[in-house]
Amino acid sequence: MKKLLTALCVTGGVTLLFLPFLMATPEYTKKENKACTYCHSAVGKPDLNDAGRYYKEHHTLDGYKEKK
């Protein structure tokens, strides 16, 4: 029983540490109708790709041309 409680406490602590990184801003995805990875290099990463940098500068994706 003690091992189970220890495991649950460790798991809960790790979850609390990573919670801010897991909290997405759904208003941006709803506003632009795009997935998080459209602007970010990977889910949960703060690194922006070209679309993300464009959005950061212009606060919209209107006028953004995807590179092919």
C-alpha positions in Angstrom: 0.0 0.0 0.0 2.8 2.4 0.8 4.4 1.8 -2.6 1.2 2.5 -4.3 0.8 5.8 -2.4 4.4 6.8 -3.2 3.9 6.0 -6.9 0.7 8.1 -6.9 2.4 11.0 -5.2 5.3 11.0 -7.6 3.0 10.8 -10.6 0.8 13.6 -9.3 3.9 15.7 -8.6 5.2 15.2 -12.1 1.8 16.0 -13.5 1.7 19.3 -11.6 5.1 20.2 -12.8 4.2 19.7 -16.5 0.6 21.1 -16.3 1.5 24.6 -17.4 3.1 23.2 -20.6 0.1 21.1 -21.3 -2.4 23.9 -21.0 -2.9 25.1 -24.6 -4.6 28.3 -25.5 -7.7 27.0 -27.3 -8.9 30.5 -28.2 -6.2 30.7 -30.8 -7.0 27.3 -32.3 -10.7 28.2 -32.4 -10.1 31.7 -33.8 -7.8 30.4 -36.6 -9.4 26.9 -37.0 -5.9 25.4 -37.0 -4.2 22.7 -34.9 -1.5 23.7 -32.3 1.2 22.2 -34.6 0.3 24.6 -37.3 2.2 27.3 -35.5 4.4 25.3 -33.1 7.2 22.9 -34.0 5.6 20.2 -31.8 2.8 19.7 -29.4 3.7 21.1 -26.0 6.8 22.9 -27.3 7.0 26.7 -27.2 9.1 26.8 -30.3 7.4 28.6 -33.1 7.7 27.7 -36.8 7.2 30.3 -39.7 3.4 30.4 -39.2 3.8 30.9 -35.5 6.2 33.8 -36.0 3.9 35.4 -38.5 1.0 35.0 -36.1 3.0 36.5 -33.3 3.9 39.6 -35.4 0.5 40.1 -37.0 -2.0 38.5 -34.5 -3.7 36.8 -37.4 -2.9 34.2 -40.1 -4.6 36.3 -42.8 -2.1 36.9 -45.5 0.3 34.1 -44.4 1.5 32.0 -47.3 2.6 28.4 -46.5 6.0 27.4 -47.8 5.8 24.3 -49.9 
